[in-house]
Amino acid sequence: MVTLSLGNETDMIVVTTPALEGHRITKYLGLVSGEAILGANIFRDLFAGIRDIVGGRSAAYEQELRKAKEIALGEMEQEAQRLGGNAVVGVDLDYETIAMGSGGGMLMVSASGTAVVLE
């Protein structure tokens, strides 16, 4: 379970499960989603300056992916909040690459789930 603070607003509960133990869903508000798209050239630029690759892992890449995930989740949560929800259930995260001619490309992170009102 992830509970995220939205500034001065109430906390948004975000879970991958279809329900939350100990809470009753009183209203289903619909599908909500968020996306973040990063250019592949960002990764090439990062790669050129990376000095922290150890065992095939890159902290710089991981940090960018984390940032993209946070953006996508944040957009999804804001949409749920606009609908009047206090939680998002059944959350799914997807990571996709989009080819863009001449070797370039984009990385897309999308988050989707169902906005609900929990009792």
GROMACS elastic network, one bead per residue, 0.5 to 0.9 nm:
[ bonds ]
;  ai    aj funct       b0    kb
    1    13     6  0.72668   500
    1    14     6  0.61895   500
    1    16     6  0.74518   500
    1    17     6  0.86298   500
    1    20     6  0.86366   500
    2    12     6  0.83516   500
    2    13     6  0.60183   500
    2    14     6  0.51199   500
    2    15     6  0.61781   500
    3    11     6  0.63581   500
    3    12     6  0.57015   500
    3    14     6  0.60494   500
    3    15     6  0.85031   500
    3    87     6  0.88854   500
    4    11     6  0.56166   500
    4    12     6  0.53774   500
    4    13     6  0.65578   500
    4    14     6  0.76387   500
    4    74     6  0.89210   500
    4    77     6  0.88612   500
    5     8     6  0.78702   500
    5     9     6  0.72787   500
    5    10     6  0.68490   500
    5    12     6  0.64347   500
    5    13     6  0.89823   500
    6     9     6  0.53251   500
    6    10     6  0.66237   500
    6    11     6  0.61106   500
    6    12     6  0.71466   500
    6    74     6  0.87740   500
    6    77     6  0.86476   500
    6    78     6  0.84272   500
    7    10     6  0.79542   500
    7    11     6  0.85137   500
    8    11     6  0.88183   500
    9    12     6  0.87147   500
   10    86     6  0.75812   500
   11    86     6  0.72415   500
   11    87     6  0.84555   500
   12    77     6  0.69792   500
   12    80     6  0.87752   500
   12    81     6  0.79906   500
   12    85     6  0.81879   500
   12    86     6  0.52881   500
   12    87     6  0.52296   500
   12    88     6  0.75837   500
   13    77     6  0.88598   500
   13    86     6  0.65831   500
   13    88     6  0.62561   500
   13    89     6  0.81584   500
   14    73     6  0.88614   500
   14    77     6  0.80875   500
   14    87     6  0.57292   500
   14    89     6  0.60970   500
   14    90     6  0.84131   500
   14    91     6  0.71419   500
   14   113     6  0.87532   500
   15    18     6  0.77588   500
   15    19     6  0.80369   500
   15    20     6  0.75652   500
   15    87     6  0.80578   500
   15    88     6  0.64164   500
   15    89     6  0.50838   500
   15    90     6  0.62657   500
   15    91     6  0.59526   500
   15   113     6  0.87546   500
   16    19     6  0.85614   500
   16    88     6  0.83981   500
   16    89     6  0.58722   500
   16    92     6  0.65267   500
   16   113     6  0.80771   500
   17    20     6  0.70156   500
   17    89     6  0.59662   500
   17    91     6  0.71999   500
   18    89     6  0.53025   500
   18    91     6  0.82869   500
   18   114     6  0.86225   500
   19    23     6  0.78585   500
   19    24     6  0.78987   500
   19    25     6  0.74598   500
   19    89     6  0.63418   500
   19    90     6  0.76549   500
   20    23     6  0.56129   500
   20    24     6  0.74550   500
   20    25     6  0.82500   500
   20    89     6  0.78307   500
   20   118     6  0.86533   500
   21    24     6  0.80126   500
   23   118     6  0.62022   500
   23   119     6  0.59549   500
   24   117     6  0.85317   500
   24   118     6  0.56567   500
   24   119     6  0.53459   500
   25    28     6  0.73197   500
   25   116     6  0.65524   500
   25   117     6  0.58238   500
   25   119     6  0.62262   500
   26   116     6  0.74828   500
   26   117     6  0.56686   500
   26   118     6  0.58232   500
   26   119     6  0.62495   500
   27    85     6  0.84903   500
   27   115     6  0.87117   500
   27   116     6  0.55824   500
   27   117     6  0.51504   500
   27   118     6  0.74198   500
   28    31     6  0.89484   500
   28    85     6  0.84363   500
   28   114     6  0.72129   500
   28   115     6  0.63029   500
   28   117     6  0.66583   500
   29    32     6  0.87843   500
   29    80     6  0.79095   500
   29    83     6  0.66431   500
   29    84     6  0.78011   500
   29    85     6  0.70148   500
   29   114     6  0.70532   500
   29   115     6  0.52039   500
   29   116     6  0.53725   500
   29   117     6  0.76006   500
   30    80     6  0.84538   500
   30    83     6  0.84583   500
   30   113     6  0.83373   500
   30   114     6  0.53841   500
   30   115     6  0.55428   500
   30   116     6  0.74595   500
   31    80     6  0.84226   500
   31   112     6  0.70605   500
   31   113     6  0.57447   500
   31   115     6  0.62046   500
   32    75     6  0.88121   500
   32    76     6  0.56242   500
   32    77     6  0.78321   500
   32    79     6  0.61161   500
   32    80     6  0.61592   500
   32    88     6  0.81683   500
   32   111     6  0.83448   500
   32   112     6  0.56372   500
   32   113     6  0.56016   500
   32   114     6  0.58806   500
   32   115     6  0.62386   500
   33    72     6  0.75908   500
   33    73     6  0.78528   500
   33    75     6  0.69631   500
   33    77     6  0.80618   500
   33    79     6  0.73312   500
   33    80     6  0.85750   500
   33   110     6  0.71370   500
   33   111     6  0.54269   500
   33   113     6  0.65260   500
   33   114     6  0.85977   500
   34    71     6  0.75727   500
   34    73     6  0.60852   500
   34    74     6  0.72078   500
   34    77     6  0.80812   500
   34    78     6  0.88810   500
   34    79     6  0.81497   500
   34   109     6  0.83849   500
   34   110     6  0.57037   500
   34   111     6  0.52735   500
   34   112     6  0.65305   500
   35    68     6  0.81292   500
   35    69     6  0.83165   500
   35    71     6  0.71829   500
   35    73     6  0.78752   500
   35    75     6  0.71545   500
   35    76     6  0.80259   500
   35   108     6  0.69694   500
   35   109     6  0.57075   500
   35   111     6  0.64219   500
   35   112     6  0.87976   500
   36    67     6  0.89807   500
   36    68     6  0.54601   500
   36    69     6  0.72996   500
   36    70     6  0.87764   500
   36    71     6  0.61055   500
   36    72     6  0.53273   500
   36    75     6  0.88843   500
   36   107     6  0.82318   500
   36   108     6  0.56997   500
   36   109     6  0.52721   500
   36   110     6  0.64632   500
   37    68     6  0.73252   500
   37   106     6  0.65425   500
   37   107     6  0.55940   500
   37   109     6  0.64164   500
   37   110     6  0.85830   500
   38    41     6  0.85274   500
   38    42     6  0.71404   500
   38    43     6  0.85260   500
   38    64     6  0.86795   500
   38    68     6  0.75848   500
   38   105     6  0.88068   500
   38   106     6  0.55405   500
   38   107     6  0.51351   500
   38   108     6  0.63995   500
   38   109     6  0.85341   500
   39    42     6  0.55005   500
   39    43     6  0.73547   500
   39   104     6  0.80588   500
   39   105     6  0.62728   500
   39   107     6  0.62892   500
   39   108     6  0.87940   500
   40    43     6  0.51711   500
   40    44     6  0.64666   500
   40    45     6  0.87419   500
   40    97     6  0.88238   500
   40   104     6  0.62066   500
   40   107     6  0.64767   500
   41    45     6  0.60178   500
   41    46     6  0.83660   500
   41   104     6  0.69273   500
   41   105     6  0.75574   500
   41   106     6  0.81267   500
   42    45     6  0.51694   500
   42    46     6  0.61258   500
   42    47     6  0.85188   500
   43    47     6  0.59181   500
   43    48     6  0.85741   500
   43    60     6  0.87076   500
   43    61     6  0.69810   500
   43    64     6  0.84703   500
   44    48     6  0.62912   500
   44    49     6  0.89875   500
   45    48     6  0.52644   500
   45    49     6  0.68736   500
   45    50     6  0.88810   500
   46    49     6  0.54317   500
   46    50     6  0.60703   500
   46    60     6  0.68784   500
   46    61     6  0.75633   500
   47    50     6  0.50773   500
   47    51     6  0.85410   500
   47    58     6  0.85289   500
   47    60     6  0.80173   500
   47    61     6  0.80884   500
   48    51     6  0.87084   500
   50    53     6  0.67713   500
   50    58     6  0.75979   500
   50    59     6  0.85029   500
   50    60     6  0.69867   500
   51    54     6  0.88602   500
   51    58     6  0.86755   500
   52    57     6  0.82082   500
   52    58     6  0.62769   500
   52    59     6  0.65287   500
   52    60     6  0.77923   500
   53    56     6  0.60493   500
   53    57     6  0.54178   500
   53    59     6  0.70424   500
   53    60     6  0.86377   500
   54    57     6  0.54975   500
   54    58     6  0.69209   500
   54    59     6  0.87820   500
   55    58     6  0.85869   500
   57    60     6  0.89593   500
   57    61     6  0.81959   500
   57    62     6  0.80968   500
   58    61     6  0.53340   500
   58    62     6  0.62393   500
   58    63     6  0.85876   500
   59    62     6  0.50052   500
   59    63     6  0.59810   500
   59    64     6  0.86412   500
   60    63     6  0.51006   500
   60    64     6  0.63497   500
   60    65     6  0.87324   500
   61    64     6  0.51640   500
   61    65     6  0.62131   500
   61    66     6  0.85667   500
   62    65     6  0.50863   500
   62    66     6  0.60684   500
   62    67     6  0.85463   500
   63    66     6  0.50493   500
   63    67     6  0.61518   500
   63    68     6  0.86725   500
   64    67     6  0.50205   500
   64    68     6  0.62050   500
   64    69     6  0.86041   500
   65    68     6  0.50575   500
   65    69     6  0.61382   500
   65    70     6  0.86079   500
   65   107     6  0.89940   500
   65   109     6  0.80968   500
   66    69     6  0.50392   500
   66    70     6  0.61643   500
   66    71     6  0.86571   500
   67    70     6  0.50955   500
   67    71     6  0.62553   500
   67    72     6  0.87226   500
   68    71     6  0.51107   500
   68    72     6  0.62413   500
   68    73     6  0.86280   500
   68   108     6  0.80562   500
   68   109     6  0.62788   500
   68   110     6  0.87327   500
   69    72     6  0.51648   500
   69    73     6  0.60958   500
   69    74     6  0.83979   500
   69    93     6  0.80440   500
   69   109     6  0.61423   500
   69   110     6  0.75265   500
   69   111     6  0.77702   500
   70    73     6  0.51412   500
   70    74     6  0.58709   500
   70    75     6  0.85567   500
   71    74     6  0.50400   500
   71    75     6  0.62018   500
   71    76     6  0.86235   500
   71   109     6  0.87664   500
   72    75     6  0.52871   500
   72    76     6  0.62863   500
   72    77     6  0.87169   500
   72    93     6  0.87716   500
   72   109     6  0.65625   500
   72   110     6  0.57261   500
   72   111     6  0.56404   500
   72   112     6  0.86824   500
   73    76     6  0.50489   500
   73    77     6  0.61137   500
   73    78     6  0.85990   500
   73    93     6  0.86662   500
   73   110     6  0.79429   500
   73   111     6  0.58183   500
   73   112     6  0.81192   500
   74    77     6  0.51116   500
   74    78     6  0.61501   500
   74    79     6  0.86461   500
   75    78     6  0.51453   500
   75    79     6  0.62805   500
   75    80     6  0.87232   500
   75   111     6  0.85841   500
   76    79     6  0.52109   500
   76    80     6  0.63395   500
   76    81     6  0.87131   500
   76    88     6  0.84758   500
   76   111     6  0.66591   500
   76   112     6  0.66962   500
   76   113     6  0.79112   500
   76   115     6  0.89089   500
   77    80     6  0.50036   500
   77    81     6  0.61028   500
   77    82     6  0.86001   500
   77    85     6  0.87831   500
   77    86     6  0.88475   500
   77    87     6  0.80009   500
   77    88     6  0.73053   500
   77   115     6  0.83236   500
   78    82     6  0.61612   500
   78    83     6  0.87044   500
   79    82     6  0.50755   500
   79    83     6  0.64306   500
   79    84     6  0.88525   500
   79    85     6  0.87528   500
   79   115     6  0.83301   500
   80    83     6  0.51606   500
   80    84     6  0.64797   500
   80    85     6  0.52072   500
   80    86     6  0.73340   500
   80    87     6  0.73377   500
   80    88     6  0.69895   500
   80   114     6  0.80680   500
   80   115     6  0.51077   500
   80   116     6  0.77008   500
   81    84     6  0.50027   500
   81    85     6  0.50408   500
   81    86     6  0.64975   500
   81    87     6  0.82421   500
   81   115     6  0.81377   500
   82    85     6  0.73831   500
   83   115     6  0.76410   500
   83   116     6  0.88679   500
   84   115     6  0.83731   500
   84   116     6  0.81206   500
   84   117     6  0.74136   500
   85    88     6  0.75372   500
   85   115     6  0.56342   500
   85   116     6  0.50486   500
   85   118     6  0.78992   500
   86   115     6  0.76145   500
   86   116     6  0.64842   500
   86   117     6  0.53486   500
   86   118     6  0.64898   500
   87   114     6  0.83202   500
   87   115     6  0.59544   500
   87   116     6  0.54475   500
   87   117     6  0.62324   500
   87   118     6  0.67107   500
   88    91     6  0.68057   500
   88   112     6  0.87341   500
   88   113     6  0.59013   500
   88   114     6  0.52951   500
   88   116     6  0.58983   500
   88   117     6  0.85070   500
   89   113     6  0.57057   500
   89   114     6  0.53012   500
   89   115     6  0.66040   500
   89   116     6  0.71690   500
   90   112     6  0.79597   500
   90   113     6  0.50979   500
   90   114     6  0.62397   500
   91   111     6  0.67617   500
   91   112     6  0.54648   500
   91   114     6  0.72003   500
   92   110     6  0.81167   500
   92   111     6  0.56612   500
   92   112     6  0.54447   500
   92   113     6  0.63451   500
   93   109     6  0.70936   500
   93   110     6  0.57336   500
   93   112     6  0.67806   500
   94   108     6  0.79637   500
   94   109     6  0.56601   500
   94   110     6  0.52242   500
   94   111     6  0.65057   500
   94   112     6  0.86972   500
   95   107     6  0.72051   500
   95   108     6  0.57528   500
   95   110     6  0.66265   500
   96   106     6  0.83502   500
   96   107     6  0.58213   500
   96   108     6  0.51132   500
   96   109     6  0.64857   500
   96   110     6  0.83583   500
   97   105     6  0.68981   500
   97   106     6  0.56778   500
   97   108     6  0.61134   500
   97   109     6  0.88867   500
   98   104     6  0.88600   500
   98   105     6  0.54607   500
   98   106     6  0.50049   500
   98   107     6  0.62124   500
   98   108     6  0.73714   500
   99   102     6  0.89068   500
   99   103     6  0.75250   500
   99   104     6  0.64755   500
   99   106     6  0.65567   500
   99   107     6  0.89053   500
  100   103     6  0.68755   500
  100   104     6  0.51406   500
  100   106     6  0.72033   500
  101   104     6  0.58662   500
  101   105     6  0.74180   500
  102   105     6  0.87053   500
